[in-house]
Amino acid sequence: MIEYILSLILGLLIGSFINCVVYRVYNNKSFLKGRSECPKCEHELGLLDLIPIFSYLSLKGKCRYCGKSISKQYLIVEIATGLIFLLIAFLLNASFLTQGIFNLEFLNLIFYFLIASYFIMIFIFDFKWFIIPDGLTFSAIIITLIYLFVGTFALGMFTEAELLTRVITAFVVFLFFFALYFFSEGKAMGFGDVKLVIFLGLLLGFPIILPALFIAFGTGAIIGLVAMAFKKRGMKSEIPFGPFLVLGTFVSLFFGSFFVNWYLSLM
């Protein structure tokens, strides 16, 4: 139970950091140096201004220094990240306080926390601005490759066959999405999504990538149809696909094997 609470608190703190990273990257600023500041007046924030959830609610969503409203995104991302970290800890049955941190279970937990953080940042960027920064995609690919190679050749978490399967899966999915992008001249798929699926293919491998893509395309189609039904978007309007890929991948990370086995049982 304590591990879950600690995971929730860590998620809230990481959520606050994610807001900072997203804001600075979008505005071409470094997130590695300099103190956090108000996005409106750029006044440096004090310690009390950085407490997740509490600072936003206590100030009623306004800057302490300029009085201007702060986007609800900051509160939503903090809460969402905290809950996602809590969910990951629950699904992985986190027990690092009793088993210690020098074990494979704790390594997996940290990796999943890191991956979830990438998912959240990708979701925000694509949902708000229809872009997926290359820095996010390529660093996620590198981190996943390191995890896979260390897990295969140093820790025995994966076999060489599993590693090869994941690399091949990433390549095949990349070719599939590139074909969609190329033959539709970028109308069916953005190139950011094409690069993103390399990361997702490495992360899931075959056949777990299949339910992830099914969920992504299915939910994307449903949301698109609902949006058109309410005349909020026309047929030519863009709907970012990255958030749907993130959703499908996150669900499949934990439940992909269940979906695959259920489908095979029907055959």
Stockholm file with secondary structure:
# STOCKHOLM 1.0

chainA/1-267         MIEYILSLILGLLIGSFINCVVYRVYNNKSFLKGRSECPKCEHELGLLDLIPIFSYLSLKGKCRYCGKSISKQYLIVEIATGLIFLLIAFLLNASFLTQGIFNLEFLNLIFYFLIASYFIMIFIFDFKWFIIPDGLTFSAIIITLIYLFVGTFALGMFTEAELLTRVITAFVVFLFFFALYFFSEGKAMGFGDVKLVIFLGLLLGFPIILPALFIAFGTGAIIGLVAMAFKKRGMKSEIPFGPFLVLGTFVSLFFGSFFVNWYLSLM
#=GR chainA/1-267 SS CHHHHHHHHHHHHHHHHHHHHHHHHHTTCCSSSSCCBCTTTCCBCCGGGGSTTHHHHHTTTBCTTTCCBCCTHHHHHHHHHHHHHHHHHHHTTCCHHHHCSSSHHHHHHHHHHHHHHHHHHHHHHHHHHSCCCHHHHHHHHHHHHHHHHHHHHTSCSSCHHHHHHHHHHHHHHHHHHHHHHHHTTTSSCCHHHHHHHHHHHHHHCTTTHHHHHHHHHHHHHHHHHHHHHTTSSCTTSCCCSHHHHHHHHHHHHHHHHHHHHHHHHHC
#=GC SS_cons         CHHHHHHHHHHHHHHHHHHHHHHHHHTTCCSSSSCCBCTTTCCBCCGGGGSTTHHHHHTTTBCTTTCCBCCTHHHHHHHHHHHHHHHHHHHTTCCHHHHCSSSHHHHHHHHHHHHHHHHHHHHHHHHHHSCCCHHHHHHHHHHHHHHHHHHHHTSCSSCHHHHHHHHHHHHHHHHHHHHHHHHTTTSSCCHHHHHHHHHHHHHHCTTTHHHHHHHHHHHHHHHHHHHHHTTSSCTTSCCCSHHHHHHHHHHHHHHHHHHHHHHHHHC
//
